[in-house]
Amino acid sequence: MRYGIQIRKWRPNTLEILTELGVDFVQIPFHITKPPLEKLVEIHESGIEVYGKLIPDYRSWQNYRDSWRGIIKQYSPVLSLLDVFGEPETRPGTAGCRWAGTAEELKEAVGTI
């Protein structure tokens, strides 16, 4: 079994804590925090995989492309996975967890990455 945790706040000894915990991967919620790439490079180079999560604001689907492109451009050297859209299984009533636009809008947003 693999073990991972989500990181929202950074401490000077974050890598030390992760190593001590023995995690295999970390998940970074990019809709909450955008850590310096250098921090994620340290984690990545230590052998811990970096997964990104992005729940874009459901009210502004037009900005999804820019959100994805910016994150992919900045963090692709360290990302093993980027999970976009959210957690409907854990927060079904929360805005942003489900696609709020039309099927055509989704196709346009995803097709331009």
N, C-alpha and C positions, 0 to 999 in steps of 0.2 A: 504494500500500500504506500502511496505517496502522501506527503504531508505538506500543506501550505497554509499561509496566513495572508491576510490583507493588511497593507500598511497605509495609514492615512497621515500620520504625523511622523516626522523624522527627528531622530536624536543623533548626537555625535557618535554614539556607539551602536547604531542600528545594525550594522553588519555583524558586530560581535554578538549581539543578541540573537540574530538569525542563525548564526553559526552554532551558538550554544543550544538553541532550540532544535537544531538539526533539520530545518525545513528543506524541502526539495524545490519549492517554488514560492514566489510572493505574487500577490495580485495588487496592482496599483489602480485605484479608482480615479481615472483621469478627469472625471467630472467633478471631483472633490479636490484633488491635489495634482499639481504638476511639478514633481521633484526635479532638481537639477539632474541633467543627464549623467554627470560625473558620479552621482550617488548610485544610480542604477548600473553604471558600468562596473563599479566596484562589486556590487552584488552579483552581476552577471559573470564577471571574471572569477568569482569565488566558486562558481559551479552551481549557483542557485538560479533556476529559470525565472524569468520575469514575464508575468502575464499582465496585460492591460485590460481594464474595463472602462467602457465609456457609455454613459447613459445621457445622450444629448437631450437638451430641453425640448420637450414634445411640442411646444408652441412655436418653434422656429425651425421647421424641417429644412428650410432653405440653407441654414447654416451647417447642416450635418456634413456636407462635403468638405467645407473648410475645417471643421473640427477634426474629421478623420484624416484629411491630408496633413494638417499641422502636426498631429500626434504621430502619424506614420513617418513623416519626414524627420521629426525630431528624435523619436525614440526607436525607430526600426533597427538600429544597430544592436539593441539589447532585447527586443521583444521576441518572445517565442510564440505569443498568441495575443490577439486583440479581440476581446469580446465586446460587441457593440449592441446596444439597445436595452439590456437590463435583465431584470429578475422577476418576470411575471409570476413565477411559481412561489415567490416569497413575499412579493408586494403587489398583488394584483390591482389594487385600487390607486396606486401611486402614479401620479402623472409622470410620464417619461419612460415608463416601463413597457409600454406598448406603442406601436406605431400609430400616430394620430392622423397621418395623412392618407391619401388615396393610394391605390396600388401603383398608379402611374407615377406619383410623386416618389414612392419608394424606389421604383425602378430607376428613375432619373437620379435620385440621390446616390444609390449604391452603384449604379453603372458609370459614374464619373470618377471613381477613385482610381 
